[in-house]
């Protein structure tokens, strides 16, 4: 049997040799069909005449063929002329064969009549073929006209229904120009002309009432946006919610580019929403349990697929956001896995590493401003041409917005560096993606964030506390957190796409591993000039010593050193023996000496920072307190209440900032966990201080189970 590949190859060889190309598997056309019929009839007549075959057999065979083709034509619903032409061809051919067997096929009369019959058969076949094609086209057109008529009727009904509804609720009369049904079947879009002097936001502010009047399912909204000009409006109406469904991250890990957009999720229309971050920063807000970490992984997945972006990640929570993207490329001992590159170019999980990363970014940005002047002049642009050779650096900072508003000294230093990167290096291709736990005034109060982070995401998950959408999306109307009550759902707006509901993809750890493996050969490398500016701190970022923390699954337990300080285990000795602060298992000191004093001071500082303690302002003189040693510990948090003065009762020094933040939050108040993240203290210490402040009347505690908050008396 000849395969398709072999047949194709044979045709190519014959075509190259200049010979005829015959397709023996093709069906007969009008010409080849007529030739086949006439040559077959002539061969049968010659054979029959030579062998003395009874002529009636040829006529009988022709009658059977005519009957068979008639039955097949009726089954295939062929036209009557087609069935008649085929039956006549069989009867004419068999009749000529019968006559030729009787009188001989080699006369000029027999040959001329056969040629005439062949021409007639070919002409009839061509005519009936064209007629059948015309019938098929007309039938298909009739079906399309019927569908269009039905759809047109449906669209006219939708247009009339919504024009009446909008006039009744929003008090404006629309002139509906078109209704476009979404290909996903999840809703439709109305293109309408507004009456004079009316803008599209007049309809947008009635979104909730229109949705309720139309009895739309939960998660489906009526979103009004600008049309082709200011006198037109596009109204997106979702009739089936995609927000409640868990949508997996697309399995297509094909290459992306910063310039063509990176998908971050899907709209209610089930269409992907693209982000363009060449000049923009991004802000992703989501409370605990809203799916913010999952979306952060989808963002990193998009960056990993690009050919002109390298990603640096800062996560001071043990680097948890970036570890799944790094671990597949590092072996158990920290050596790189052959053929696999990390999904992120640099990961910082500590303050020190984050400071190194930000310093390197600042050096790169400043260096690019000078060394690439000629390149920008050649391209006639004031923006650095980003490509695979000169990639953009995307700084992804988990809970970075909280770093910017923190009062902790180390956090403030990082915040200054982050703001410098955001402020100075837009043109040089260094942008940031910040996350935050809530859309509050303290987070969004920074003008730099509001001005530069034009790509904004609010994952609500039904959470209302600390989610002020009017602050995150100023000027947008009709946004409510209860419109997106599902995990991974919320609102997203970009300069190219107005704020609207969206759903983040669900990405699983096995997908992260697959993406790391699939994109390893696609990641760009930092250009040589930028790498030179970054220095050895960048070149050694995957050094075993600097990545050791990534491989520590459990903290090492301190080993007591009984030989250097035998009295430490039994409690003997006057010195402070803090085994947790020893270096390499060596004792800090044998009682006295500068090491013991230094560790004692460090221990005191940690106690003050964690429990909010302070030196006792009412400390008695040494003559009155002879039992208190000069170098003893002052644990004011453990003193009796009668030893505490008014200043100590007022709480720790960070409480004033916490009270101001709670006052800024308004009637919504703040959870103790949010306050703890804001001031950089432990949750237990913050709860104790806030409880004491509520007892003093400085705050009001609103008990609501897991959603309990503290409210300022001005808003209580």
C-alpha positions, 0 to 999 in steps of 0.5 A, a space after each residue: 500500500 502506498 502511504 500518503 508521504 510516499 505519494 507526495 514524495 513521488 509527485 514532487 519527484 515527477 514534478 522535478 523531472 518535468 513528467 505528468 503528475 497523476 493522482 490516482 486516488 482522486 475522484 473523477 471529474 466531468 472529463 475523466 468520468 466521460 473518458 472512463 465510461 466510454 473507454 470502458 464501454 468500448 473495451 467491453 463491447 470489443 471483448 463481447 464481440 470477440 468472445 460471442 457474449 450475449 448482448 443482453 448482459 450489457 444492457 442488464 448491467 446498465 439497468 442495474 447501475 442506473 437503479 443503484 445510482 438513482 437510489 444513492 442520489 435519493 439518499 444523498 438528496 441530490 437534485 432530480 436533474 442530477 439523478 436523471 443525468 446519471 441514470 441516463 448515462 448508465 442506460 446510454 452506455 449499456 445500450 451502445 455496448 449492447 448494439 456494438 456487441 451485436 454489430 461490431 464496435 470497430 465501425 466508424 458509426 460505432 466509434 462516432 456514436 460512442 464519442 458523441 455519448 462521451 461528450 454528452 456524459 461529460 457535459 451533463 456531469 459538469 452541468 449537474 455538478 455546478 447545479 449541486 454546488 449552487 444548491 449547497 451554497 444556497 442551503 448554507 446561506 439559508 441556514 446562516 440567514 436563519 441564524 442571523 435572523 434569530 440572533 438579530 431578533 435576540 439582539 433587538 430584544 436585549 437592546 430594547 430590554 436594557 434601554 428601558 431598564 437604563 431609562 427607568 433606573 438611570 433616567 437617561 434614554 440611550 440609542 443602542 447601536 449594536 449588541 455584541 455577544 461574547 464568544 465565551 457565552 458569558 455575556 454581551 456588550 452594548 454599544 450605545 450613544 449617550 444623550 447630550 451632556 451625559 458621560 458614561 460614568 453616569 451609568 457606572 454609578 448605577 451599576 449595582 442597581 442595574 445588576 440587581 434589577 436584571 437579577 444577575 448572578 453573584 459575581 456578574 456586574 454591569 460595567 460601563 466604560 468609554 466608547 469610541 468617542 466621549 458621546 458613546 458608551 460600552 456597557 459590559 454585562 456579564 450573565 455567567 460568572 467566571 469568578 467563582 470558578 478555579 481557573 488553572 494557569 494556561 499550560 502554554 508556556 510560550 515566550 512573552 515580551 515586555 513590549 507585547 504585554 504579560 497576562 495576569 488573569 482573565 476578565 469576566 468576559 473570559 478574555 486575558 487581561 494584559 499588563 504593560 510594565 515598560 514604564 509602569 510600576 504595579 501595586 497588588 493589594 490583598 488581605 490574608 486568604 484572598 489569593 495574593 501569594 498565588 497571584 504573585 506566583 502568576 506574576 513571576 510565571 509571566 516574567 519567567 516566560 519573557 525574553 527581555 525581563 530579569 526578575 529580582 524578588 525581595 521577600 523578608 518572610 523567609 523568601 517564601 515568594 521566590 523559593 519555589 522558583 529557585 529550588 528546582 535549579 539548586 541541588 541539596 548542597 547548593 550546587 546548580 542543577 545542570 541545564 536548569 536556571 532559576 525562575 528568578 534572577 536574584 532572591 533576597 530573604 533578609 534585610 542584608 540581602 535586600 539592601 545589597 540588591 537595592 544598592 545594586 539596582 541603584 548602581 545599575 540605574 545610574 550607570 545605565 544613564 551614562 553608558 547607554 547615551 549613544 544607544 538612546 541617541 541612535 534609537 532617537 528615544 529618551 527611554 533605554 531600548 529594552 531587549 534580550 541584550 539589555 533586559 529590564 529589571 523587575 523588582 518584585 517586593 512582597 509586602 513592599 508597600 508595608 515596608 514604605 510606611 514602616 517606622 522600623 529603622 531598618 525598614 526605613 532604610 530599605 524604603 528609601 532605596 525602594 523609593 529611589 529606584 521608583 523615582 529615578 530609573 523609569 527610563 533606564 528599565 528598572 520597575 517594581 511590583 509591590 504588594 500590600 495587605 490592605 488598601 488603606 490610607 497608610 499604604 496608599 498615602 505615599 504620593 510616589 506609589 499612587 503616581 507610579 503604580 498605574 497597574 493596580 490590583 485589589 484581590 478582595 476575596 469578600 474581605 471588607 476590612 482595610 479594602 478602600 477601593 475608592 482610594 486604590 481606584 480613585 474616580 471609579 464608581 460602583 466598585 464593591 468588595 461583595 462583587 468579588 467574594 471568591 478567592 483569587 477574584 477582585 478588581 484590576 485596572 491598567 492605563 490601557 484597560 479601565 478598572 473592572 472585575 477579574 479572576 487570577 489564575 490558580 498556579 500549583 507547585 508542579 506548574 512552577 517546576 514545569 515553567 522553570 524547566 521550560 523557560 530555563 533557556 529563555 531567560 536573558 542575562 544581565 548586560 555586561 555594563 550593568 553587571 559590571 556596575 552591580 559588582 561581585 555582590 551580584 556575581 556571587 548571588 548564588 554562592 553556597 554561603 549566601 544561599 545556605 538559608 534556602 536549604 535550612 529546613 529546620 533551625 539548628 538547636 544550640 549545643 551547650 559547651 560544658 567545657 568552657 563554662 561548666 557553671 552555665 548549665 547549673 546556673 552557677 556564675 554571675 555572668 549572663 550566659 545566652 547560648 542562643 547568641 553564641 557564635 559557632 557554639 562557643 560560650 559568650 563569656 565566663 561570667 564577666 568581661 566585655 562579651 558578657 556585657 555586649 550580649 546582655 545589652 543585645 538581649 536587653 535591646 531585643 526584649 525592649 523591641 519585642 515586648 515594648 519595655 523601657 527603662 524605669 523612670 521611677 528607678 530608685 537610687 542605688 542607696 535605696 535599692 542596694 540589691 539591684 546590681 549595676 549591670 542588672 536587667 531592667 524588665 519594666 514589663 514585669 514590674 508590679 503596677 504600683 511601680 509604674 508611673 504615668 509615662 510607662 502606662 501610656 504604652 511603648 513609643 510606637 503606640 502613638 503611630 499605631 493610634 494615628 494609623 487606626 484613626 486614619 483607617 476611619 470607622 473600619 478600624 484596624 485589626 491587631 495583626 495589621 497594626 503589628 505588620 505596620 509597626 514591626 512588632 510581635 502580635 502579642 505585644 501589639 495586642 497587649 498595648 492596644 488592650 491597655 490603650 482601650 482600657 485607658 479610653 484611647 481606643 475602642 475595641 469592636 468585638 466581631 470574632 475573627 474580624 474584631 478591630 480597634 477603632 479610634 474614639 472619633 469614629 466609634 
